[in-house]
Amino acid sequence: MNWNLNGDLLVSHFKDKKIRVMDPRTGETTWEAQGHVGPKKGKVVFCGTNEHYMTSAGYTKNGKGEVALWDLRNPDERV
């Protein structure tokens, strides 16, 4: 779980292998994408002062490590 720099968004990589960005004040999910699908839980953090990007790390189904860059403006694909 990680807060953005402004403290108005929260991101987490869930057990269902989804990455979700939430507004902590309302509890609503504002962004969602398929995360890392490997056997271990992935990690995700906002990229410093850039409000549009997040970085995640996790594993593939085969157990190989992978890192991804996400753009909140385009949830359909990794950067």
C-alpha positions in Angstrom: 0.0 0.0 0.0 1.3 3.4 -0.9 0.1 7.0 -0.7 0.7 9.5 -3.5 2.7 12.7 -2.6 -0.5 14.8 -2.1 -2.0 12.2 0.2 -5.3 12.1 -1.8 -4.8 8.7 -3.5 -3.9 5.2 -2.2 -2.6 2.4 -4.3 -2.2 -1.3 -3.5 -1.6 -4.7 -5.3 -4.4 -7.0 -4.1 -4.6 -10.7 -3.6 -6.9 -11.0 -6.6 -3.8 -9.8 -8.7 -5.4 -6.4 -9.4 -3.7 -3.0 -8.9 -6.2 -0.5 -7.6 -6.0 3.2 -6.9 -8.5 4.4 -4.4 -9.7 7.7 -3.0 -9.4 7.2 0.8 -12.0 9.8 1.6 -14.8 8.1 -0.4 -13.5 4.5 -0.6 -14.1 4.5 -4.3 -11.7 2.8 -6.8 -10.6 5.4 -9.3 -8.3 3.2 -11.4 -7.9 -0.6 -11.8 -5.7 -2.8 -13.9 -4.5 -6.4 -14.0 -1.3 -6.6 -11.9 1.4 -9.3 -11.6 -0.1 -12.8 -11.8 2.7 -14.8 -10.1 2.4 -16.8 -6.9 3.8 -14.0 -4.7 2.0 -10.7 -3.9 3.3 -7.8 -6.0 4.3 -4.4 -4.8 3.3 -1.0 -6.2 4.3 2.6 -5.5 3.7 6.1 -6.9 6.7 7.6 -8.7 7.7 10.5 -6.6 6.3 13.9 -7.6 4.8 12.7 -10.8 1.1 12.3 -10.2 0.4 10.1 -13.3 2.9 7.2 -12.9 3.3 4.2 -10.7 5.9 1.4 -10.6 5.1 -2.2 -9.7 7.2 -5.3 -9.1 6.1 -8.9 -9.0 6.3 -12.3 -10.7 4.9 -13.9 -13.9 3.0 -17.2 -13.7 6.4 -18.9 -14.4 7.9 -17.3 -11.3 10.1 -14.9 -13.3 10.5 -11.4 -11.8 9.1 -8.4 -13.7 8.8 -4.7 -13.2 6.2 -2.5 -14.8 5.5 1.3 -15.2 1.9 2.4 -15.2 0.3 5.6 -16.5 -2.9 6.4 -14.6 -4.3 8.1 -17.7 -4.2 4.8 -19.6 -5.1 1.8 -17.4 -5.4 -0.6 -20.4 -1.7 -1.2 -20.9 1.7 -0.8 -19.2 4.1 1.9 -20.4 
